[in-house]
Amino acid sequence: MSAGWLLSSCASDVLDGESITRGSEVQFTVSDLSRATITTSIDEFAVYGDMKFQSDISEPIVIFNKTSVVDNDGVWCYDGTQYWFPKHEHSFVAVSPSSVLESEVSPQYYGSELSFAYTMPTYSDKEMQDTQDKSDLIDIVAATHRRLYNEGDNVNAISLRFGHLMSMINFAPKLDDKALKDDDFIRFHRLEISGLKKKAKIAITPAPLLENPQTDDRLIEFTGYDGNDNLTIIFNDPKIVDNGQRINLFADNDALIMLPQLFDASSEATVRFTYSFKDDSENLRVGTISLRGQEWKLGTAYTYNFTVDRIGLNLGTATIKAWDSETVPNISWTVE
């Protein structure tokens, strides 16, 4: 049965005796993706796709509907075979892992748009040790493709360019107090984040072609936010920050993975740090950061930089970059 399935998934034979030109089968490959957590590569995804005649204004015909595509020794295979149709616009939405689509609300695919519900794990009922518990967290990546297929086109496999949908959050404290000795340090014992949204509806659509024959650009929207969650992490071995030094509280490949969200002007969401100084370890201090007015955008990594002295936490900046980008702009943020 396994061999027969692979044959039907990867075959490029003639369909029912019809003459199919070489290269007309719809095939997939996956572009390289540097994933920051949980898995090191994509080995499966679910794909949705449709097509319509180039000048047709009616709804497109669905040709892929949550179709499973798996990596079989470097060949991406799906059950059955689909073909390109000349003078038709073809659109695709792919999501990995496909388990993210197994929610209490069935995914909807209509007019080249895929929408589905996403729920973060609940963290408010537990204290995590040293890092975020990602065992129940689904780190979603998605890709789209839209193409107008013309007569004579010899299309190779679609190279799907997957991108992260979640946000990555890290914190980088620096001890900066000239009244302290160079060998003084602080210890970070605890991190708490309150006011987190944990549910949302995600809609993914390939960008329109406009004047282009094809595009991998996509339109992604998070709506219908719900839920209020808190996250607590206890550092069993306190994080040590030497005077004059800055560290990241989490490794680059193990930062917090959070739902993209906007903290509006009235938000009471905060980040609280519990810390102590070298010569005063029994006196635990608490510093609070307001997330009011901050936004965590999809596919974006945020490192919140701040300084600490004997007075407390001081104003800092947030270093922001795409998960797979070297561009590093800074924005201001508020310490309360």
TORVO-694918 format. One record per atom (N, C-alpha, C, O): x, y, z. Coordinates in steps of 0.02 Angstrom, whole numbers, plus 50000, padded with zeros to 5 digits. Layout:
<pts>
XYZ...
</pts>
This chain:
<pts>
500414994050000500005000050000500435006350000500275011249967500995006050038501435011850042501735013349974501765019149952501975008149939502275009249874501765011949824501925016449785501165009249826500645011749781500475018949793500355022749745500465020949857500305027949873500845032649847500685037849819501465030649855502015034949831501985035649755502145040949729501805030349721501755030749648501235035749627501345039849582500645035549659500115040149639500285047249659500075051949625500655048149714500805054849737501335058249694501295064349685501805054649669502375057649636502385056449561502835058749526501885053049536501875051349465501765057449422501435062249444502025057449361501875062749313501645059649248501795062149193501265054249254501025050649195500465054449160500215059449186500285052149101499735055049064499085053549101498985048049125498645058549105498015057849141497465055549094497255059249049497225049249104496675046449065496785047148990496325048648952497405046148968497545046248897497615053148868497775053848809497485058448906497535065248880498275067048872498685065248914498435070448820499125072548808499295078348852499035083948843499745077248901499955082348947500675084148933501105079748934500815090448919501485092548902501935091948963501705092349020502575090948951503055090049005503085096349048503095102049022503085095349112503125100949158502455103849177502435108949212501915100749155501255103549169500965101049235500435103549257501305096349267501065093949332501235099049386501785101849386500775100249431500915104749488501325100949539501105095949567501925103549551502375100449601502605105849650502535111849637502885103649707503095108249759503805106749781504015100949782504165111949799504775111349838504725116549894504285120849893505175116149942505175120749999505835124450001506375121350002505815131050003506415135050010506705134050080506345132250126507355135450087507675134850152507345139550202507155145150184507255137150263506945141150315507335139950380507415134250401507555145450410507885144950475507365145650529507125151150543507185140150560506685140350612507025141450679507545138550693506725145550720507045147450783506895142650840507225142950892506415138350832506225134150889505835128150866505555127950811505805123250908505375117350905505605112350852505765106650869505625114150789505845109450738506405112650697506455118750694506805108550667507365111150628507205111450553507585114450515506665108250532506505108350461505765106750452505425104450498505525108150391504835106550374504835099850337505175099150287504455095050362504415088550327503715087050302503605081950270503235091550317502555090650291502195097250296502365101550336501685098150254501245103950258500585102350225500525097450188500075106450240499425105850208499365111550157499545117250172499115110050098499065115150046498335115750024497975110850016498135121950013497495123649982497655127249917498155130749912497235126249866497355129549803496745129849760496285125749766496735134749715496175135349668496415138349603496995140449597495965138649554496145141549490495515144649459494955142649474495625149649416495075152649379495345155149313495935156949307494905155449262495105158149197495305165449207494995169049247495815167749171496135174149186495645180049185495755184949221495135179749144494665185349141494005183949175493525187849170493965178249210493345176149242493275179649310493755179949349492675182249324492565185749388492195181249437492055183349493492035175149417491695170649463492195167649512492795168549505491935164149562492375161149612492805155749581492575151949538493435155249601493885150249573493685143149593493315142049641493935138349555493815131249567494355128649614494945129549601494155125449668494635122749717494945116349689494585111849667495605116049688495965110149664496365106749719496525100749714496535110449772496845107449832496435109649892496275115549899496255104949935495835106449993496125102850053495955097150068496565106350089496915103450146497285097150126497295092150163497585097350067497945091550041498615090750077498995095550084498755084750100499375083350136499945082550086499895078750038500485086150098501095085650057501665083750103501795087150153502015078350087502535075850131503195075150093503205074250032503745075650130504415074950102504595067550102504655064450154504685064850042504875057850034505565057550001505625057549940506095057450043506785057250019506925063049971507215062049917506705068949990506845074849950506345076449897506405081549863505835072149887505315073449839504665074749877504445070849918504355080549862503745082449896503145079349860503015080949802502785075049895502265070949864501575072249895501515073549955501065071949853500375072249877499975067049840500175064549787499405065349867498995060049839498635062549777498275067549781498715059149722498415061249658498885065949620499465066849640498635068749566499035073249525498595078949500498045077849476498845085049506498515090949480498955094149427499565093449428498625097549379498985100449322498845107849316498325110349336499335111249287499235118249269498755118649209498755114349166498345123949208497905125049152498075131849120498075136949154498225131749054498405138049020497855143349026497265141749027498075149649030497635155449035497225155449099496695158549103497465151949150497145151749215497615154549268498215153649267497305158049315497675160549373497615155349428497065153549449498195152949452498215147749504498455150949569498935154849569498135149149624498315151949689498395146249740498035141349738498885147149786499035142049835499165145149903499465150549908498935141649956499105143450025499325137050060498975132050059499925137150090500195131250124500345133050197500585138450212500205128250241500305129350313500665123250342500495117550326501155124550385501495119250421501605121350493501755127150506501525116750541501295109850532500545109750519500185114250539500325104550486499615104150469499175103050530498575104150527499475101050587499085099950648498765106350673498285106050711499025112250653498725118550675498025119350648497625123250675497855115650595497195116050565496685111450598496105111450580496915107550647496465102850682496195106150745496325103850800495805111450736495525114950793494775113350799494495109750758494465116250852493755114950862493325118250808492755116350797493605123150773493265126550718493615124550653494215125650646493255121650606493555119250544493835125050503493515130350500494415124150471494685129350428494195130750370493825126350348494205136950346493795138950289494255141250232494725145050243494105138850171494485141050113493995143350060493585139450035494035149850045493545152649998493865158749965494155163049998493805159049898494085164749862494825165549871495075171149875495195160049873495925159849881496155161849951496755162749962495695162649998495885164450067495765158550114495225155550114496275156950153496225151850205496155155350272496555159650289495645153450311495575156250378495475150450427495145145550412495765151250486495715146150538495825149250606496115154650612495595145750658495675148150727496335145550755496545139950741496645149650797497265147550830497225149250904497005154750922497435144550946497425145551018498105143751048498375138351035498385148351086499005146951122498875142251180498305141751203499395138751204499315134951266499145139751324499315145651321498825137151376498685141151435499275140851483499495135451502499535146751501500125147051544499975149551614500395148951658499385152451625499245155751688499195150951747499225153051805499105144551733499015139751787499655135951805499625130951841500225138451782500845134851798501435139651799501425144951767501945137751836502575141351837503085137151797503235131551815503345140051744503815136451701504525137451727504675142651758504945132551715505625132751741506115134551686506195130951637506445140251695507015142551653506825144851583507165149251556506315141951553506135143851485505395142451473505065139251514505135144851419504435143751401504325136351384504705133351346503805133551412503605126651394503285126851325502735129351317503635124051276503395124151207503115117451184502995116451125503005112951232502795106151213502105106151180501975101951136501665110751199500995111051169500925117051122500375118551098501465120451109501445126451067501565124550994502035120950978501135127050950501215125850878501525132050847501215137350844502135131450824502505136850792502335136750718502625132750680501885141150696501605140650628502055144150578502325149550591502135141050519502415144450461501935143650403501555138750399501935148450358501475148350301501815151050239502295154850242501565148850182501825151150117501235151950069500725148550076501315156450021500805157249968501145157649900501745158949895500755156649849500995157449781500395158849736499875155649742500475163749691499965165149642500305166049575500815169449570500015162949523500345162949457499825162649401499335159049405499945166549348499555165949287499935161349240500485162949218499625155649225499955150649182499725151849110499135151849095500205152749066500065154248996500265148448951500645144048971500005148548891500195143548841500955143548831501265148848824501235137548831501955137048819502385137748881502995136748877502075139448938502475139849000502725132949019502365127949015503355132749039503645126449063503825127449136504395129049154503325126549178503395128249249503755122749287503555116949284504275124549322504585119849368504165119649432503655123149438504385115749480504015115249542503975122049577504445125949575503405123349609503335129449648503785128849709503745124149747504225133749717504655133949776504325138149830504345144249827504015134849878503635138249929504115141549979504555138350007504015147949990504435151950036504045152950101503665157650108504155148450148503795148650211504075154250256504675155650256503625157250293503805162450342503435161350407502895158450408503735163750462503445163050528502835167550537502815173150511502335165050572501745169050587501745171650659501395176550673502125168650703502125170650772502645176250784503015178050738502665178850845503165183750865503655180550914503475176050952504285182850911504795180350957505005185951004505165191450981505015184651069505135189851119505725187851163505755182251187506185192651173506745191551219506855197951259506605203251241507225197351313507375202951357508115203151372508425197951385508415209151368509135209851375509305215151427509375221051409509375213251491509555218151542510305219551544510715215351526510475225651565511165227651575511225230851644510825235251661511725228751683511865232051746512345237751732512895236751706512125243851748512505249851732512485254651792512065259051795512935253551839512955257551899513685258851918514025254351942513915265051907514615266651920514775267051994515365267152012514265267152037514385267052109514545260052134514775259152190514425254952091514575248052109515275246152085515555249352040515555241052114516205238552092516125234752027515575232552008516685234051992516665230551928516455223251935516165220451889516605220251993516435213152001515745212152034515565206552051515365217652042514685216952066514235214252011514395214751952513665211452030513205208851980512505208752009512405209752069512015207451966511325206351988511105199451964511375196651917510615196851999510325190351982509595191351963509215194751999509385188451907508685188451888508375181751907508605176451885507855182151949507545176051976506895174151942506715168251940506535179051916505845177651895505645182651840505835188451842505245180151793504955184351739504205182851736504005177051734503795188151735503075187351730502805192151677502975198151677502385189651633502055193851583501305192951593501055187351594500945198551599500225198351609499865201551551500165205351512499215200051544498795203251494498905200851423498855204751376499055194451415499195191651349498555188951317498185185151349498435190751255497905187551217498145180551196498735179651181497685175751194497895168951180497515165651122497685160051102497005169051096496625166251040496555171450985496525177450998496535169150923496435173650866496215169650805496295163550803495925173150757495765170250692496295172750642496445178750640496565168150604497095169850556496825168850485496535163650469496915173850443496715173450373497325174650329497695179550339497445170250281498025170550237497795170550165497415166150144498025175350126497825176050056498445177650014498835181950034498535174449957499075176649912498945183749888498375185549875499475187749884499395194549860499155194549787499315189849751498795199649766498565199949696499155200649649499685203249667499055198249588499595198449538499745205549514500315207249501499215209649508499295216249478499585215449408499275212449365500185218149396500495217449330501005211849328501345210949277501055207949381501565202849385501295196049361500705194649371501715191949330501485185249310501435180449369501085175449364501795181949424501765177649483502005181549544502355186549538501825179049604502045182249665502025177149722501595172749724502505177849769502495174049831502285178449890502265176149947502135184749877501925189249931501245187049957500845183949921501105188650020500485186350051500195191750096500545196150121499545191250105499175195550150498955191350209498605186350200499155193250269498995189450329498675194050380498935199450394498115191850408497755196050455497565191950517497315186350511497705194750576497485191950639496895196050665496955202150673496335192750678495745196150703495425191950758495645186450773494885194650788494485190950836494875188650897494795183050920495305193050923495705191150982495255189851042494725192851050495485185151084495105183451144495585180451194496145178651178495335179851256495725176651308496195181451343496435186251313496335180051406496795184051446497235179351485496995175651528497885179351470498325174351499498925177851531499095183551515499245174351578499855176651610500385171351604500235165351603501005173451598501555168751590502065170051645502255175851657502295164751679502785165351732503355160451720503235154451709503965162951722504555158651715505015159851775505195165551790505195154451808505655154551865506345152351841506405146951811506855156251855507535154351837507835150551896508035153551946507865143951890508145139851943508865141651958509065142052016509245142751906509905145751913509835152951891509795154351831509815157551938509695164551920510155167051865510745165151863509895171251821510285174051767510735179551796510495184351828511385178951786511875183551814512055188851763512225187251706512015195151784512215200751741512755204651777512625207951828513365204451751513925208051781513875215451768513575217551718514155219351813514135226651805514475228651739515035226651725514135232651700514385234851636514235230051579514415231451522513915224451593513765219451542513025218951528512615220651571512855216651468512155215251449512105207951427512545205451393511565204551447511445197751424510735197051399510305201051417510605192051358509925190051341509685184951393510055180251409509085185851418508825181151467508695174351436508685169251472508585174151370508465167751336508935167251277509115172251246509145161151261509555159951202509175161951139508565161751138509545163751087509215165851025508745160550997508235162150967508915154251007508505148850980507995146251031507675141151021507915150051087507435147851138507085153751170506905153551228506985159051130506615164851156505875163151161505655157851139505485167851189504765166651198504415167151130504535171851092503975162351116503565162551055502865164551076502535161151115502635170351050502005173151072501545174651013501765175250956500905175351029500405177150979500515184450959500545188751003500565186050894500605193150874500005196950900499435194650895500125202850928499575206650957499775213850969500365215550973499265218050975499355225150990499115226551061498555224751079499545229751100499355231951167499145239251161499565243651153498495240551164498255247251150498415252051207498725250251257498205258351198498385263651245498095262651315498345265551363497575258451321497275257151386497475250351415497225248351467497935246851381498125240151403498485240451471498875245051484498345235551513498685234951577499205229351576499435227251629499375226951516499875221751509500565224151533500765229751516500915220151570501565221951596502055216051593501845210251586502695217651599503215212751610503545214451677503775220051687503555209551723503845210651789504465206251798504455200351782504995209251824505615205751837505735205751913505665210851946505925199951939506145199552008506895198252008507135193551976507265202652043507995202252040508295204252107507945206852151508945202952115509295204852177510015206652160510275204652108510335210352205511035212252196511495207352232511295203852277512125207352210512625202652236512665202852312512645197652344512715208852340512825209552412512175210152451512185211652511511605208852419510955209552452510475204352424509925205852403510695198052426510335192652392509655191152423509215188552390509565192852487508935191452521508405196752506507815195652519508615202452480508155207952465507955207552392508295210252348507395204252379507165203552310506805209952287506355212352322507005212552231506705218652203506275216852143506375211652111505805221152129505355220052072505365226152028505275231752052505475225151963505435230551914504905228851862504845223051841504515233751842503945232651797504015236651733504185242551734503875233451678503865236551612503155236551585502815231451587502915242251561502255242551531502305240651457502755242951421501835236551434501795234951363501285239351327501135238251268501015244251362500515248751333500795252051270501345254951271500415251651216500615254851153501105250751112501285252851057501325245051137501785240751099501395236151051500805234751063501725233950999501425229250952501925223850936502505225250919501695217650940502095211950918501835209850850501285207050846502215211050798502005209450730502205202350713502685199550740501825199450666501965192550646502645191950613502875196550578502965186350624503605184950594504165189550615504655190350579504095192550674504575197550696504865195750764504505193350808505515196950772505855195650836505985202250871506235206950842505815202450936505905208350977506375206751035506265201951071506885210851044507315210351102507265216951140507475222151116506975216651201506875222651241507495223851284507635220051330507855229251268508465231051304508295235951360507925240751349508565234751419508465239551473509075239251520509455234451519509165244551560509715244751608509445244751679508875246751692509865242451724509695242051795510255245251835510845244251820510065249251886510545251751935510225251252004509715248052012510535254452053510275253952121509585257052127509205255252173509415261652083508765264952085508215260252059507665260152086508375256452006507875251951977507995251051903508565251351879507455249751866507495248751794507455255551759507105260051782507815256151704507855262451668507615261651596507555256051570507475267351565507215267551497507665263751449508275264051454507365260151404507745256251356507465256751286507005260751274507715252751240507465252351172507325245051156507585240451189506915244051106506775237251082507115236351015507005240250968507535231151010507845229350946507365224650910507155219550937507195226450849506685222850811506975220550745507295224350710506855214250727507065211750662506625205850642506325202550685506595204550578506255198550555506655192450577507265192850585506315186850588506665180850611507235178850564507735176150586507155180250500507655178150451507985184150418508175183850359508045189750454508325195850426508865198650470508865197550531509335202350440509855205650478509695212950491510075216450523509125215350466508915222350477508715223250550508295219550576509025228150583508905229050655508735236250670509175240050690508105238350662507905245050684507765245050760507665239750789507765250850790507625251450862507005255850872506895260650835506615254250923506065258550943506105259651018506385255551055505825265251041505815266551113505255262751146504745261151114505335261351210504815258251249504855260851320505335264451336504375259151362504295262551426504425257951484504195252251486504815260451531504915256951595504545260751648504625266751655504135257151687503765260551741504125259551808503895261951859
</pts>
